[in-house]
Amino acid sequence: MKKLFTLFIVLSLISCNDGDFEVPAFEFTETINSCNDYFLFKTSSSSTEVIYMALTSTQFSSSVGEKSYSISASLPVTYRIFDEGIGTDYFCQTVPPTTPAVLQELNGTGSIIIVTSEIIDNNNEVTGYNYDISFENLLFKDENDSDRVYFESFDFGTFPINN
């Protein structure tokens, strides 16, 4: 009986390690922040997680309706985890700050960005557009292709641009 008990203790102390990757929460605030009009990002409530993308004026046209674009080198989407919270000016600085440190970065691949535009109407006058941004088949992976996070659909949010 002692041998079985000792064997049980030894086996329970020896465990398998499936790696250090923790599944990210992907819970972001409602607010979409921007820099230079077309660089959009959202942070977690603690500001330690961020998802960002660099779009162009092409994606924010004045034509109403839905348009889709593929994530590419010219339309990147990235997810980062920082060791401490970032400020809303983190991405807007000319020289990138050295702190907080980036703990992990995953790049979006193989996804479709869907931008749906609607007119902002103020007393029968067009005052701007709301752009609802979402993703289909969003796959984030690291540069070694060892860590992956997949979403069949992911709602980024609505970004208004006023005239």
C-alpha positions as CSV (number, residue, x, y, z in Angstrom):
1,M,0.0,0.0,0.0
2,K,2.9,2.4,0.8
3,K,4.3,1.7,-2.6
4,L,1.0,2.5,-4.3
5,F,0.7,5.7,-2.3
6,T,4.3,6.7,-3.1
7,L,3.7,6.0,-6.8
8,F,0.5,8.1,-6.7
9,I,2.3,11.0,-5.1
10,V,5.2,10.8,-7.6
11,L,2.9,10.7,-10.6
12,S,0.8,13.6,-9.3
13,L,3.9,15.7,-8.9
14,I,5.1,15.0,-12.4
15,S,2.8,16.7,-14.8
16,C,2.7,17.5,-18.5
17,N,3.4,21.1,-19.5
18,D,1.5,22.2,-22.6
19,G,3.5,25.4,-23.0
20,D,3.4,28.9,-21.6
21,F,0.8,30.2,-24.0
22,E,-2.3,31.6,-22.2
23,V,-5.5,32.0,-24.2
24,P,-6.0,35.8,-24.4
25,A,-9.3,37.2,-23.2
26,F,-10.1,39.3,-26.3
27,E,-12.4,41.5,-24.3
28,F,-12.0,45.1,-25.4
29,T,-13.6,48.4,-24.5
30,E,-16.3,49.8,-26.8
31,T,-14.2,52.8,-27.7
32,I,-12.2,52.7,-30.9
33,N,-9.2,55.0,-30.7
34,S,-7.4,56.4,-33.7
35,C,-4.2,58.1,-34.9
36,N,-3.8,59.8,-38.2
37,D,-7.4,59.1,-39.1
38,Y,-6.9,55.5,-40.3
39,F,-4.8,53.8,-37.6
40,L,-7.5,52.2,-35.3
41,F,-7.0,50.4,-32.0
42,K,-9.0,49.1,-29.1
43,T,-7.7,48.2,-25.7
44,S,-8.8,45.9,-22.9
45,S,-10.1,47.5,-19.7
46,S,-6.7,47.2,-18.1
47,S,-5.0,48.5,-21.3
48,T,-2.6,45.6,-21.3
49,E,-4.2,44.0,-24.4
50,V,-4.7,45.8,-27.7
51,I,-5.9,45.0,-31.2
52,Y,-4.9,47.4,-33.9
53,M,-5.1,47.9,-37.7
54,A,-3.9,50.3,-40.3
55,L,-6.6,51.0,-42.8
56,T,-6.5,53.5,-45.7
57,S,-8.9,56.1,-47.0
58,T,-10.2,53.5,-49.5
59,Q,-11.9,51.5,-46.7
60,F,-13.7,54.7,-45.5
61,S,-15.4,55.7,-48.7
62,S,-18.6,57.8,-48.8
63,S,-20.6,55.1,-50.6
64,V,-23.1,53.4,-48.4
65,G,-23.0,49.6,-48.0
66,E,-20.7,46.7,-47.2
67,K,-17.3,46.2,-48.6
68,S,-14.7,43.5,-47.8
69,Y,-11.0,43.5,-47.8
70,S,-8.3,40.8,-47.2
71,I,-5.8,41.2,-44.4
72,S,-2.5,41.7,-46.0
73,A,0.9,43.5,-45.6
74,S,-0.9,46.7,-46.7
75,L,-3.9,46.1,-44.4
76,P,-2.4,44.5,-41.2
77,V,-4.3,43.6,-38.1
78,T,-2.2,42.8,-34.9
79,Y,-2.9,41.8,-31.3
80,R,-0.4,42.6,-28.6
81,I,-0.1,41.9,-24.9
82,F,1.9,44.4,-22.8
83,D,3.5,44.0,-19.4
84,E,1.5,47.0,-18.1
85,G,-1.2,49.3,-19.4
86,I,-0.6,51.7,-22.3
87,G,-2.0,55.2,-22.8
88,T,-4.2,56.3,-25.6
89,D,-1.2,58.2,-27.1
90,Y,1.0,55.0,-27.3
91,F,0.5,54.5,-31.0
92,C,0.3,58.2,-31.9
93,Q,3.8,59.1,-31.0
94,T,6.4,59.7,-33.7
95,V,9.1,57.7,-31.8
96,P,7.7,54.5,-30.4
97,P,8.0,54.3,-26.6
98,T,10.2,51.6,-25.1
99,T,7.9,50.9,-22.2
100,P,5.6,49.1,-21.5
101,A,7.3,46.0,-23.0
102,V,5.5,43.9,-25.5
103,L,5.1,40.4,-24.0
104,Q,3.4,38.8,-27.0
105,E,2.4,39.8,-30.6
106,L,0.1,37.9,-32.9
107,N,-0.5,38.9,-36.5
108,G,-3.8,38.5,-38.3
109,T,-3.7,36.3,-41.4
110,G,-6.2,34.9,-43.8
111,S,-9.1,37.0,-42.7
112,I,-11.6,39.3,-44.3
113,I,-12.2,42.8,-43.0
114,I,-15.8,43.8,-43.5
115,V,-16.6,47.6,-43.5
116,T,-20.2,48.6,-43.6
117,S,-20.8,52.3,-44.0
118,E,-24.0,54.2,-43.1
119,I,-24.8,57.9,-43.4
120,I,-25.0,60.1,-40.2
121,D,-28.1,62.2,-40.9
122,N,-28.7,65.3,-39.0
123,N,-32.0,67.0,-40.0
124,N,-31.7,65.7,-43.6
125,E,-28.1,66.8,-43.8
126,V,-25.2,64.3,-44.2
127,T,-22.8,65.1,-41.4
128,G,-20.6,62.1,-41.7
129,Y,-20.5,58.3,-41.8
130,N,-20.5,55.4,-39.3
131,Y,-18.2,52.5,-40.3
132,D,-19.1,49.2,-38.7
133,I,-15.9,47.0,-38.8
134,S,-15.9,43.3,-38.3
135,F,-13.8,40.2,-39.3
136,E,-14.6,36.8,-40.8
137,N,-12.3,33.9,-40.2
138,L,-9.8,35.9,-38.2
139,L,-6.7,33.9,-37.4
140,F,-3.9,35.4,-35.2
141,K,-0.6,33.7,-35.0
142,D,2.9,34.4,-33.9
143,E,6.0,34.6,-36.1
144,N,6.9,31.0,-35.3
145,D,3.4,29.8,-36.1
146,S,3.3,28.1,-32.7
147,D,0.6,30.2,-31.0
148,R,-2.7,30.6,-32.8
149,V,-6.1,32.2,-31.9
150,Y,-9.0,31.9,-34.3
151,F,-12.4,33.6,-34.5
152,E,-15.1,32.7,-37.0
153,S,-16.4,36.2,-36.6
154,F,-15.1,39.1,-34.6
155,D,-16.8,42.5,-34.2
156,F,-14.3,45.3,-33.9
157,G,-16.9,48.1,-33.5
158,T,-18.3,51.2,-35.1
159,F,-16.0,54.1,-36.0
160,P,-17.7,57.4,-36.9
161,I,-16.1,60.0,-39.2
162,N,-17.8,63.4,-39.3
163,N,-17.5,65.8,-42.2
